[in-house]
């Protein structure tokens, strides 16, 4: 197994974090909330999804 791979548990946690951050992004956007919150939630969701997309899933 490569050193740079995700375990299924870590991948699941990252997926849940991405979903929650995306949900908060959408809530903040619809409520026309502070821009810094949009950047924060968007960046967290983006980093989590990019990590899931580009790191292989190990066993």
mmCIF file of the N, C-alpha and C atoms, coordinates in Angstrom:
data_MODEL
# 
_entry.id   MODEL 
# 
loop_
_atom_site.group_PDB 
_atom_site.id 
_atom_site.type_symbol 
_atom_site.label_atom_id 
_atom_site.label_alt_id 
_atom_site.label_comp_id 
_atom_site.label_asym_id 
_atom_site.label_entity_id 
_atom_site.label_seq_id 
_atom_site.pdbx_PDB_ins_code 
_atom_site.Cartn_x 
_atom_site.Cartn_y 
_atom_site.Cartn_z 
_atom_site.occupancy 
_atom_site.B_iso_or_equiv 
_atom_site.pdbx_formal_charge 
_atom_site.auth_seq_id 
_atom_site.auth_comp_id 
_atom_site.auth_asym_id 
_atom_site.auth_atom_id 
_atom_site.pdbx_PDB_model_num 
ATOM 1   N N  . UNK A 1 1  ? 0.839   -1.179 0.000  1.00 0.00 ? 1  UNK A N  1 
ATOM 2   C CA . UNK A 1 1  ? 0.000   0.000  0.000  1.00 0.00 ? 1  UNK A CA 1 
ATOM 3   C C  . UNK A 1 1  ? 0.884   1.243  0.000  1.00 0.00 ? 1  UNK A C  1 
ATOM 4   N N  . UNK A 1 2  ? 0.533   2.200  -0.809 1.00 0.00 ? 2  UNK A N  1 
ATOM 5   C CA . UNK A 1 2  ? 1.280   3.438  -0.917 1.00 0.00 ? 2  UNK A CA 1 
ATOM 6   C C  . UNK A 1 2  ? 1.085   4.294  0.337  1.00 0.00 ? 2  UNK A C  1 
ATOM 7   N N  . UNK A 1 3  ? 2.073   5.100  0.628  1.00 0.00 ? 3  UNK A N  1 
ATOM 8   C CA . UNK A 1 3  ? 1.961   5.989  1.777  1.00 0.00 ? 3  UNK A CA 1 
ATOM 9   C C  . UNK A 1 3  ? 0.882   7.038  1.558  1.00 0.00 ? 3  UNK A C  1 
ATOM 10  N N  . UNK A 1 4  ? 0.691   7.453  0.313  1.00 0.00 ? 4  UNK A N  1 
ATOM 11  C CA . UNK A 1 4  ? -0.313  8.460  -0.005 1.00 0.00 ? 4  UNK A CA 1 
ATOM 12  C C  . UNK A 1 4  ? -1.598  7.805  -0.503 1.00 0.00 ? 4  UNK A C  1 
ATOM 13  N N  . UNK A 1 5  ? -2.321  7.180  0.393  1.00 0.00 ? 5  UNK A N  1 
ATOM 14  C CA . UNK A 1 5  ? -3.619  6.610  0.055  1.00 0.00 ? 5  UNK A CA 1 
ATOM 15  C C  . UNK A 1 5  ? -4.544  6.796  1.250  1.00 0.00 ? 5  UNK A C  1 
ATOM 16  N N  . UNK A 1 6  ? -5.826  6.790  0.980  1.00 0.00 ? 6  UNK A N  1 
ATOM 17  C CA . UNK A 1 6  ? -6.817  7.003  2.022  1.00 0.00 ? 6  UNK A CA 1 
ATOM 18  C C  . UNK A 1 6  ? -7.420  5.680  2.465  1.00 0.00 ? 6  UNK A C  1 
ATOM 19  N N  . UNK A 1 7  ? -7.598  5.526  3.744  1.00 0.00 ? 7  UNK A N  1 
ATOM 20  C CA . UNK A 1 7  ? -8.334  4.357  4.231  1.00 0.00 ? 7  UNK A CA 1 
ATOM 21  C C  . UNK A 1 7  ? -9.826  4.635  4.006  1.00 0.00 ? 7  UNK A C  1 
ATOM 22  N N  . UNK A 1 8  ? -10.637 3.603  3.951  1.00 0.00 ? 8  UNK A N  1 
ATOM 23  C CA . UNK A 1 8  ? -12.074 3.824  3.757  1.00 0.00 ? 8  UNK A CA 1 
ATOM 24  C C  . UNK A 1 8  ? -12.701 4.700  4.844  1.00 0.00 ? 8  UNK A C  1 
ATOM 25  N N  . UNK A 1 9  ? -12.242 4.569  6.077  1.00 0.00 ? 9  UNK A N  1 
ATOM 26  C CA . UNK A 1 9  ? -12.797 5.387  7.164  1.00 0.00 ? 9  UNK A CA 1 
ATOM 27  C C  . UNK A 1 9  ? -12.468 6.868  6.970  1.00 0.00 ? 9  UNK A C  1 
ATOM 28  N N  . UNK A 1 10 ? -11.224 7.152  6.591  1.00 0.00 ? 10 UNK A N  1 
ATOM 29  C CA . UNK A 1 10 ? -10.818 8.546  6.368  1.00 0.00 ? 10 UNK A CA 1 
ATOM 30  C C  . UNK A 1 10 ? -11.561 9.122  5.163  1.00 0.00 ? 10 UNK A C  1 
ATOM 31  N N  . UNK A 1 11 ? -11.730 8.322  4.121  1.00 0.00 ? 11 UNK A N  1 
ATOM 32  C CA . UNK A 1 11 ? -12.465 8.779  2.943  1.00 0.00 ? 11 UNK A CA 1 
ATOM 33  C C  . UNK A 1 11 ? -13.917 9.089  3.292  1.00 0.00 ? 11 UNK A C  1 
ATOM 34  N N  . UNK A 1 12 ? -14.512 8.277  4.133  1.00 0.00 ? 12 UNK A N  1 
ATOM 35  C CA . UNK A 1 12 ? -15.898 8.524  4.556  1.00 0.00 ? 12 UNK A CA 1 
ATOM 36  C C  . UNK A 1 12 ? -16.008 9.807  5.359  1.00 0.00 ? 12 UNK A C  1 
ATOM 37  N N  . UNK A 1 13 ? -15.065 10.011 6.265  1.00 0.00 ? 13 UNK A N  1 
ATOM 38  C CA . UNK A 1 13 ? -15.064 11.241 7.069  1.00 0.00 ? 13 UNK A CA 1 
ATOM 39  C C  . UNK A 1 13 ? -14.887 12.458 6.172  1.00 0.00 ? 13 UNK A C  1 
ATOM 40  N N  . UNK A 1 14 ? -13.973 12.392 5.214  1.00 0.00 ? 14 UNK A N  1 
ATOM 41  C CA . UNK A 1 14 ? -13.774 13.504 4.286  1.00 0.00 ? 14 UNK A CA 1 
ATOM 42  C C  . UNK A 1 14 ? -15.024 13.779 3.467  1.00 0.00 ? 14 UNK A C  1 
ATOM 43  N N  . UNK A 1 15 ? -15.722 12.732 3.040  1.00 0.00 ? 15 UNK A N  1 
ATOM 44  C CA . UNK A 1 15 ? -16.942 12.900 2.271  1.00 0.00 ? 15 UNK A CA 1 
ATOM 45  C C  . UNK A 1 15 ? -18.024 13.591 3.105  1.00 0.00 ? 15 UNK A C  1 
ATOM 46  N N  . UNK A 1 16 ? -18.155 13.189 4.358  1.00 0.00 ? 16 UNK A N  1 
ATOM 47  C CA . UNK A 1 16 ? -19.147 13.811 5.242  1.00 0.00 ? 16 UNK A CA 1 
ATOM 48  C C  . UNK A 1 16 ? -18.790 15.278 5.487  1.00 0.00 ? 16 UNK A C  1 
ATOM 49  N N  . UNK A 1 17 ? -17.513 15.565 5.694  1.00 0.00 ? 17 UNK A N  1 
ATOM 50  C CA . UNK A 1 17 ? -17.073 16.951 5.891  1.00 0.00 ? 17 UNK A CA 1 
ATOM 51  C C  . UNK A 1 17 ? -17.378 17.784 4.649  1.00 0.00 ? 17 UNK A C  1 
ATOM 52  N N  . UNK A 1 18 ? -17.119 17.232 3.462  1.00 0.00 ? 18 UNK A N  1 
ATOM 53  C CA . UNK A 1 18 ? -17.402 17.954 2.221  1.00 0.00 ? 18 UNK A CA 1 
ATOM 54  C C  . UNK A 1 18 ? -18.896 18.224 2.076  1.00 0.00 ? 18 UNK A C  1 
ATOM 55  N N  . UNK A 1 19 ? -19.717 17.252 2.412  1.00 0.00 ? 19 UNK A N  1 
ATOM 56  C CA . UNK A 1 19 ? -21.175 17.438 2.324  1.00 0.00 ? 19 UNK A CA 1 
ATOM 57  C C  . UNK A 1 19 ? -21.654 18.514 3.297  1.00 0.00 ? 19 UNK A C  1 
ATOM 58  N N  . UNK A 1 20 ? -21.178 18.459 4.526  1.00 0.00 ? 20 UNK A N  1 
ATOM 59  C CA . UNK A 1 20 ? -21.591 19.452 5.519  1.00 0.00 ? 20 UNK A CA 1 
ATOM 60  C C  . UNK A 1 20 ? -21.108 20.858 5.157  1.00 0.00 ? 20 UNK A C  1 
ATOM 61  N N  . UNK A 1 21 ? -19.881 20.962 4.668  1.00 0.00 ? 21 UNK A N  1 
ATOM 62  C CA . UNK A 1 21 ? -19.352 22.273 4.272  1.00 0.00 ? 21 UNK A CA 1 
ATOM 63  C C  . UNK A 1 21 ? -20.120 22.812 3.060  1.00 0.00 ? 21 UNK A C  1 
ATOM 64  N N  . UNK A 1 22 ? -20.460 21.947 2.124  1.00 0.00 ? 22 UNK A N  1 
ATOM 65  C CA . UNK A 1 22 ? -21.251 22.373 0.977  1.00 0.00 ? 22 UNK A CA 1 
ATOM 66  C C  . UNK A 1 22 ? -22.638 22.830 1.372  1.00 0.00 ? 22 UNK A C  1 
ATOM 67  N N  . UNK A 1 23 ? -23.233 22.139 2.330  1.00 0.00 ? 23 UNK A N  1 
ATOM 68  C CA . UNK A 1 23 ? -24.551 22.526 2.824  1.00 0.00 ? 23 UNK A CA 1 
ATOM 69  C C  . UNK A 1 23 ? -24.483 23.892 3.508  1.00 0.00 ? 23 UNK A C  1 
ATOM 70  N N  . UNK A 1 24 ? -23.461 24.104 4.338  1.00 0.00 ? 24 UNK A N  1 
ATOM 71  C CA . UNK A 1 24 ? -23.295 25.396 5.008  1.00 0.00 ? 24 UNK A CA 1 
ATOM 72  C C  . UNK A 1 24 ? -22.999 26.508 4.003  1.00 0.00 ? 24 UNK A C  1 
ATOM 73  N N  . UNK A 1 25 ? -22.225 26.194 2.956  1.00 0.00 ? 25 UNK A N  1 
ATOM 74  C CA . UNK A 1 25 ? -21.958 27.171 1.903  1.00 0.00 ? 25 UNK A CA 1 
ATOM 75  C C  . UNK A 1 25 ? -23.266 27.622 1.269  1.00 0.00 ? 25 UNK A C  1 
ATOM 76  N N  . UNK A 1 26 ? -24.115 26.651 0.931  1.00 0.00 ? 26 UNK A N  1 
ATOM 77  C CA . UNK A 1 26 ? -25.381 26.972 0.274  1.00 0.00 ? 26 UNK A CA 1 
ATOM 78  C C  . UNK A 1 26 ? -26.287 27.777 1.199  1.00 0.00 ? 26 UNK A C  1 
ATOM 79  N N  . UNK A 1 27 ? -26.347 27.411 2.478  1.00 0.00 ? 27 UNK A N  1 
ATOM 80  C CA . UNK A 1 27 ? -27.160 28.162 3.443  1.00 0.00 ? 27 UNK A CA 1 
ATOM 81  C C  . UNK A 1 27 ? -26.678 29.597 3.579  1.00 0.00 ? 27 UNK A C  1 
ATOM 82  N N  . UNK A 1 28 ? -25.368 29.778 3.666  1.00 0.00 ? 28 UNK A N  1 
ATOM 83  C CA . UNK A 1 28 ? -24.805 31.120 3.797  1.00 0.00 ? 28 UNK A CA 1 
ATOM 84  C C  . UNK A 1 28 ? -25.045 31.939 2.545  1.00 0.00 ? 28 UNK A C  1 
ATOM 85  N N  . UNK A 1 29 ? -24.913 31.298 1.394  1.00 0.00 ? 29 UNK A N  1 
ATOM 86  C CA . UNK A 1 29 ? -25.118 31.987 0.123  1.00 0.00 ? 29 UNK A CA 1 
ATOM 87  C C  . UNK A 1 29 ? -26.565 32.443 -0.021 1.00 0.00 ? 29 UNK A C  1 
ATOM 88  N N  . UNK A 1 30 ? -27.527 31.564 0.296  1.00 0.00 ? 30 UNK A N  1 
ATOM 89  C CA . UNK A 1 30 ? -28.940 31.903 0.174  1.00 0.00 ? 30 UNK A CA 1 
ATOM 90  C C  . UNK A 1 30 ? -29.334 33.009 1.150  1.00 0.00 ? 30 UNK A C  1 
ATOM 91  N N  . UNK A 1 31 ? -28.724 33.018 2.337  1.00 0.00 ? 31 UNK A N  1 
ATOM 92  C CA . UNK A 1 31 ? -29.033 34.034 3.342  1.00 0.00 ? 31 UNK A CA 1 
ATOM 93  C C  . UNK A 1 31 ? -28.234 35.316 3.117  1.00 0.00 ? 31 UNK A C  1 
ATOM 94  N N  . UNK A 1 32 ? -27.413 35.343 2.070  1.00 0.00 ? 32 UNK A N  1 
ATOM 95  C CA . UNK A 1 32 ? -26.530 36.475 1.772  1.00 0.00 ? 32 UNK A CA 1 
ATOM 96  C C  . UNK A 1 32 ? -25.690 36.827 2.996  1.00 0.00 ? 32 UNK A C  1 
ATOM 97  N N  . UNK A 1 33 ? -25.065 35.799 3.543  1.00 0.00 ? 33 UNK A N  1 
ATOM 98  C CA . UNK A 1 33 ? -24.233 35.964 4.726  1.00 0.00 ? 33 UNK A CA 1 
ATOM 99  C C  . UNK A 1 33 ? -22.873 36.555 4.397  1.00 0.00 ? 33 UNK A C  1 
ATOM 100 N N  . UNK A 1 34 ? -22.012 36.590 5.391  1.00 0.00 ? 34 UNK A N  1 
ATOM 101 C CA . UNK A 1 34 ? -20.676 37.177 5.209  1.00 0.00 ? 34 UNK A CA 1 
ATOM 102 C C  . UNK A 1 34 ? -19.843 36.425 4.161  1.00 0.00 ? 34 UNK A C  1 
ATOM 103 N N  . UNK A 1 35 ? -19.104 37.182 3.383  1.00 0.00 ? 35 UNK A N  1 
ATOM 104 C CA . UNK A 1 35 ? -18.277 36.593 2.332  1.00 0.00 ? 35 UNK A CA 1 
ATOM 105 C C  . UNK A 1 35 ? -17.198 35.673 2.882  1.00 0.00 ? 35 UNK A C  1 
ATOM 106 N N  . UNK A 1 36 ? -16.668 36.006 4.064  1.00 0.00 ? 36 UNK A N  1 
ATOM 107 C CA . UNK A 1 36 ? -15.592 35.160 4.613  1.00 0.00 ? 36 UNK A CA 1 
ATOM 108 C C  . UNK A 1 36 ? -16.104 33.763 4.912  1.00 0.00 ? 36 UNK A C  1 
ATOM 109 N N  . UNK A 1 37 ? -17.387 33.649 5.296  1.00 0.00 ? 37 UNK A N  1 
ATOM 110 C CA . UNK A 1 37 ? -17.946 32.323 5.539  1.00 0.00 ? 37 UNK A CA 1 
ATOM 111 C C  . UNK A 1 37 ? -18.095 31.552 4.231  1.00 0.00 ? 37 UNK A C  1 
ATOM 112 N N  . UNK A 1 38 ? -18.465 32.245 3.158  1.00 0.00 ? 38 UNK A N  1 
ATOM 113 C CA . UNK A 1 38 ? -18.544 31.585 1.856  1.00 0.00 ? 38 UNK A CA 1 
ATOM 114 C C  . UNK A 1 38 ? -17.187 31.029 1.455  1.00 0.00 ? 38 UNK A C  1 
ATOM 115 N N  . UNK A 1 39 ? -16.145 31.838 1.637  1.00 0.00 ? 39 UNK A N  1 
ATOM 116 C CA . UNK A 1 39 ? -14.800 31.380 1.290  1.00 0.00 ? 39 UNK A CA 1 
ATOM 117 C C  . UNK A 1 39 ? -14.368 30.216 2.174  1.00 0.00 ? 39 UNK A C  1 
ATOM 118 N N  . UNK A 1 40 ? -14.662 30.295 3.460  1.00 0.00 ? 40 UNK A N  1 
ATOM 119 C CA . UNK A 1 40 ? -14.271 29.233 4.384  1.00 0.00 ? 40 UNK A CA 1 
ATOM 120 C C  . UNK A 1 40 ? -14.941 27.910 4.031  1.00 0.00 ? 40 UNK A C  1 
ATOM 121 N N  . UNK A 1 41 ? -16.269 27.912 3.917  1.00 0.00 ? 41 UNK A N  1 
ATOM 122 C CA . UNK A 1 41 ? -16.988 26.672 3.624  1.00 0.00 ? 41 UNK A CA 1 
ATOM 123 C C  . UNK A 1 41 ? -16.675 26.161 2.222  1.00 0.00 ? 41 UNK A C  1 
ATOM 124 N N  . UNK A 1 42 ? -16.522 27.060 1.263  1.00 0.00 ? 42 UNK A N  1 
ATOM 125 C CA . UNK A 1 42 ? -16.175 26.640 -0.093 1.00 0.00 ? 42 UNK A CA 1 
ATOM 126 C C  . UNK A 1 42 ? -14.791 26.023 -0.167 1.00 0.00 ? 42 UNK A C  1 
ATOM 127 N N  . UNK A 1 43 ? -13.852 26.604 0.553  1.00 0.00 ? 43 UNK A N  1 
ATOM 128 C CA . UNK A 1 43 ? -12.485 26.068 0.548  1.00 0.00 ? 43 UNK A CA 1 
ATOM 129 C C  . UNK A 1 43 ? -12.420 24.706 1.233  1.00 0.00 ? 43 UNK A C  1 
ATOM 130 N N  . UNK A 1 44 ? -13.131 24.554 2.333  1.00 0.00 ? 44 UNK A N  1 
ATOM 131 C CA . UNK A 1 44 ? -13.139 23.262 3.036  1.00 0.00 ? 44 UNK A CA 1 
ATOM 132 C C  . UNK A 1 44 ? -13.742 22.185 2.135  1.00 0.00 ? 44 UNK A C  1 
ATOM 133 N N  . UNK A 1 45 ? -14.868 22.494 1.501  1.00 0.00 ? 45 UNK A N  1 
ATOM 134 C CA . UNK A 1 45 ? -15.509 21.524 0.606  1.00 0.00 ? 45 UNK A CA 1 
ATOM 135 C C  . UNK A 1 45 ? -14.604 21.193 -0.575 1.00 0.00 ? 45 UNK A C  1 
ATOM 136 N N  . UNK A 1 46 ? -13.967 22.206 -1.154 1.00 0.00 ? 46 UNK A N  1 
ATOM 137 C CA . UNK A 1 46 ? -13.102 21.987 -2.307 1.00 0.00 ? 46 UNK A CA 1 
ATOM 138 C C  . UNK A 1 46 ? -11.891 21.127 -1.954 1.00 0.00 ? 46 UNK A C  1 
ATOM 139 N N  . UNK A 1 47 ? -11.255 21.418 -0.828 1.00 0.00 ? 47 UNK A N  1 
ATOM 140 C CA . UNK A 1 47 ? -10.080 20.642 -0.427 1.00 0.00 ? 47 UNK A CA 1 
ATOM 141 C C  . UNK A 1 47 ? -10.465 19.193 -0.154 1.00 0.00 ? 47 UNK A C  1 
ATOM 142 N N  . UNK A 1 48 ? -11.586 18.987 0.526  1.00 0.00 ? 48 UNK A N  1 
ATOM 143 C CA . UNK A 1 48 ? -12.022 17.620 0.824  1.00 0.00 ? 48 UNK A CA 1 
ATOM 144 C C  . UNK A 1 48 ? -12.332 16.855 -0.458 1.00 0.00 ? 48 UNK A C  1 
ATOM 145 N N  . UNK A 1 49 ? -13.048 17.480 -1.388 1.00 0.00 ? 49 UNK A N  1 
ATOM 146 C CA . UNK A 1 49 ? -13.404 16.789 -2.631 1.00 0.00 ? 49 UNK A CA 1 
ATOM 147 C C  . UNK A 1 49 ? -12.188 16.553 -3.529 1.00 0.00 ? 49 UNK A C  1 
ATOM 148 N N  . UNK A 1 50 ? -11.270 17.512 -3.570 1.00 0.00 ? 50 UNK A N  1 
ATOM 149 C CA . UNK A 1 50 ? -10.052 17.312 -4.365 1.00 0.00 ? 50 UNK A CA 1 
ATOM 150 C C  . UNK A 1 50 ? -9.198  16.189 -3.772 1.00 0.00 ? 50 UNK A C  1 
ATOM 151 N N  . UNK A 1 51 ? -9.136  16.136 -2.450 1.00 0.00 ? 51 UNK A N  1 
ATOM 152 C CA . UNK A 1 51 ? -8.399  15.052 -1.800 1.00 0.00 ? 51 UNK A CA 1 
ATOM 153 C C  . UNK A 1 51 ? -9.022  13.696 -2.137 1.00 0.00 ? 51 UNK A C  1 
ATOM 154 N N  . UNK A 1 52 ? -10.345 13.629 -2.065 1.00 0.00 ? 52 UNK A N  1 
ATOM 155 C CA . UNK A 1 52 ? -11.029 12.374 -2.412 1.00 0.00 ? 52 UNK A CA 1 
ATOM 156 C C  . UNK A 1 52 ? -10.829 12.017 -3.877 1.00 0.00 ? 52 UNK A C  1 
ATOM 157 N N  . UNK A 1 53 ? -10.779 13.018 -4.722 1.00 0.00 ? 53 UNK A N  1 
ATOM 158 C CA . UNK A 1 53 ? -10.661 12.774 -6.149 1.00 0.00 ? 53 UNK A CA 1 
ATOM 159 C C  . UNK A 1 53 ? -9.282  12.350 -6.604 1.00 0.00 ? 53 UNK A C  1 
ATOM 160 N N  . UNK A 1 54 ? -8.245  12.814 -5.931 1.00 0.00 ? 54 UNK A N  1 
ATOM 161 C CA . UNK A 1 54 ? -6.891  12.594 -6.429 1.00 0.00 ? 54 UNK A CA 1 
ATOM 162 C C  . UNK A 1 54 ? -6.039  11.635 -5.610 1.00 0.00 ? 54 UNK A C  1 
ATOM 163 N N  . UNK A 1 55 ? -6.483  11.252 -4.429 1.00 0.00 ? 55 UNK A N  1 
ATOM 164 C CA . UNK A 1 55 ? -5.731  10.256 -3.663 1.00 0.00 ? 55 UNK A CA 1 
ATOM 165 C C  . UNK A 1 55 ? -6.422  8.910  -3.776 1.00 0.00 ? 55 UNK A C  1 
ATOM 166 N N  . UNK A 1 56 ? -5.660  7.856  -4.013 1.00 0.00 ? 56 UNK A N  1 
ATOM 167 C CA . UNK A 1 56 ? -6.288  6.532  -4.164 1.00 0.00 ? 56 UNK A CA 1 
ATOM 168 C C  . UNK A 1 56 ? -6.824  6.016  -2.832 1.00 0.00 ? 56 UNK A C  1 
ATOM 169 N N  . UNK A 1 57 ? -7.806  5.163  -2.948 1.00 0.00 ? 57 UNK A N  1 
ATOM 170 C CA . UNK A 1 57 ? -8.408  4.533  -1.775 1.00 0.00 ? 57 UNK A CA 1 
ATOM 171 C C  . UNK A 1 57 ? -7.680  3.224  -1.498 1.00 0.00 ? 57 UNK A C  1 
ATOM 172 N N  . UNK A 1 58 ? -7.070  3.138  -0.319 1.00 0.00 ? 58 UNK A N  1 
ATOM 173 C CA . UNK A 1 58 ? -6.351  1.921  0.070  1.00 0.00 ? 58 UNK A CA 1 
ATOM 174 C C  . UNK A 1 58 ? -7.259  0.973  0.823  1.00 0.00 ? 58 UNK A C  1 
ATOM 175 N N  . UNK A 1 59 ? -6.692  -0.120 1.244  1.00 0.00 ? 59 UNK A N  1 
ATOM 176 C CA . UNK A 1 59 ? -7.516  -1.093 1.979  1.00 0.00 ? 59 UNK A CA 1 
ATOM 177 C C  . UNK A 1 59 ? -7.033  -1.264 3.401  1.00 0.00 ? 59 UNK A C  1 
# 
